[in-house]
Amino acid sequence: MLTQSPRWMKTIGRVAFMNCDPLFVGLDESYHVLPAPPSWLTGHLLRRDCVLAPIPAADYAKHSDELALVPEIGICSKGEVGSVLVFGNRPLEEMRDIALPTDSSSSVALLKFLLKQRGIDPRPVEMGPDLDTMLERCDGALLIGDRALDRAKTNPELVQLDLGQAWLDLTGQPMVFGVFAARKDTPLEAVKAAHQALLSRLSSFEENPLTREKVLLHAHLHSDMSMERLNRYFGEVFNRLDDEHVDGLRQFLANCCGLKEMPSFLW
């Protein structure tokens, strides 16, 4: 007798930012997409609201007993990332406090590590991700995703640090901000099917100029970014998780998150 799979097995979480557009624009319509801020997706994944989701790499470290990674896809950079930025009216070394957003644990963990390596210790203040409000209360502010891109466009003079570039300068490694994860007890065939659906979109984005144009246009229509800037952005953020990025991920998990064991992949 055949039984219908639970609805969540055909649901894929996605971050509510454009950095996953190459994976999701044109996705097989049989999948339901659950958009949410990065850290919220961790909760959705743990509660079985979705079969697979991109979550902060730091959240994987926290829940590595329950979660495992899938290969080949992630949210990565190699140098300047353009969308994980510290803003402020004074240099980083002169900041007395920095407002930290509540929607991405990886960026916060990375910034704390970078500050420690530089021997500076501004007071961290958790706040909602609104730059004007953050800078009213603090000398600096960390923003991620589309908000960071938008404010870097309108206020480039406020950008004091690109965390992707700072990580590369310090370690020589690419940075993996987000990983695609699933619960370890999820049926493997469901995870592999969702993974393949995303991977096929990524391959088309990488290989087919028409698909790339469609993704850029979708991002342009949903943001204030020019097509030229978006084309450059999708060369700063990568969704292809290769061996070099996995090495960078291992170093981030060990140095910034205290996870000493190797990350666990489902296959």
Secondary structure, 3 states (H helix, E strand, C coil): CCCCCCHHHHEEEEECCHHHHHHHCCCCCCCEEEEECHHHHHHHHHCCCCCEEEEEHHHHHHCCCCEEEEEEEEEEECCCCCCEEEEECCCHHHCCEEEEECCCHHHHHHHHHHHHHCCCCCEEEEECCCHHHHHHHCCEEEEEHHHHHHHHHHCHHHEEEEHHHHHHHHHCCCEEEEEEEEECCCCHHHHHHHHHHHHHHHHHHHHCHHHHHHHHHHHHHCCCCCHHHHHHHCCCEEEEECHHHHHHHHHHHHHHHCCCCCCCECC
